[in-house]
Amino acid sequence: MKIGCHLSIAKGYEAMLVVAESIGANTFQFFTRNPRGGKAKAIDPKDLETFKEQLESGEWGTLVAHAPYTLNLCSKTVETREFGRTMFLDDMNRLMNFPPLYYNFHPGSHTGQGVETGIKQIVEALNDMPLANFPGWVLLEAMSGKGSEVGSRFEELAAIIDGVEHNERLGVLMDTCHVYSAGYDIMNDLNGVLDEFDRTVGLDRLKAIHLNDSLTPFDSHKDRHAKLGEGSMNAEGLLRFVSHPVISSLPMILETPNELPGYKEEIAWVRQKGE
Ligand SMILES: [Zn+2]
């Protein structure tokens, strides 16, 4: 099982590997830059070299680089869309020098333009990105559908992927809290949901998991993460989820409200009960 959590990049790349090991993680996620957006810190080439060497010599699952939350490729405001494209392109260019990893982003919020226009603008932006040369995969995160979020329905994710010319390396990251809040009952009908995903998007596109419980009820279209077993989803259902043959081989990232000791406990719990 490849499981880890979101880690701070503040002390550099190699430092994240050290922290991950100390909490029993064999994969993890980090923000490419300040999650609110803005300029990314310069990468120390020595740090990156050591990081690459250690990644290759260890048993690491594919890492997840998360785009800033503010990145919105389908805002009604042109400047916001442009800013999103600039950050996306800059992130991709930086990650070109990395071992293959997942670059995960929230598809966007259409801010009143309608889902169709939102999908069209996301597709246009992705078609302008150097997808064909990217060593890893770009992942669309499945969203909860709060506000005007695009990508809370599997059909919307499929429409984006279908519209992109170089979609060979486009995939989906499924956040358990988001999909449950979006109305996909992975607690009581996991096989049904995965079948539906397979029919619309295709299970070969499902690449990574955000493993979270939800503070709000099923189908609530909210995005409030809870610790595993402390939300509306329940521990047994989450363990069934991580043990499912379709899911168990994918990197799983905890984004639960925890500090490192709490993450360490959750990782140990999932490993012990879910394997
Ligand atoms: Zn996310």
Residues whose N, C-alpha, C, O or C-beta is under 5 A from the ligand:
A	BS01	ZN	E141
